[in-house]
C-alpha cells in the first residue's frame, strides 16, 4: 500500500487531479478589485483628518494627504 492514498489512486494520479484545482485568473482579479476598492475608500477617509489638521494649522496634514 505504499504510494497510495484516497482509495486506490496512486499519489502521481492524485497530483495530476489536483493540478486543475488551482487559483483561477478570475478569482485573482476579483480579489484585486475588492482590495483596490478598499484602498480607494481608505484614501478618501484619510482626507478628513488631513482637512482638520490643515484647518488647525498642524503640519501633519501633509502626512495624511500623501498617504
N, C-alpha and C positions, 0 to 999 in steps of 0.2 A: 504494500500500500504506500510505498514511498512515491512522492511526486503527485499524489492525488489529494484533492480537497473538493468540497462541494459535490459530493456524489462521485460519479465515475469520470469526471473531466480531469485530464492532466493539467498541471499548472500552466504549461505552454498554451493550451487552448483557452484557459481562463484569461490569460493575458491578452490573447487575441480578441476575446469577447469584450474585455474592459476598455480596450483602446477606443472603441466607438462611443464611450460614455464620458468624454472629456468636456471641458467648458467650451461652449459654442460661442461664436462671434457675437450673436445677438444678445447673449447673456452678458458678455463683457460690455457691449455698447449700452445696454440698459443700466448697468451698474455705473458706468462713467457718466451717463446722462443724469442719474439721480445725484451723484456726487457733485456734478457741476451745478445743478440747481441749488443744492445745499450751500455750495460755495458762494453763489450769487446772493442768496438770502443773507448769509453771514456778512458778506462785504457791504450790503445795503444796511444791515443792522449796525455796522461799525461807524456809519455816518452820523448817527445820533450822538454818541459820546464825542465825536470829533467836533460837531457843531457846538455842543455845550462847552467844551474846552476852548474852542475858538472864541466864543462869546465871552467867556470868563477871562480871557487873556492868558490862559495857560499854554505854554509852548508844546505841551504833549499832544495837542490836536493833530500835529503833523504825523505822529506815530499811528494814530487811528486812521487818518486819511490815507496813508501809504498802505497800511495793512488791509 
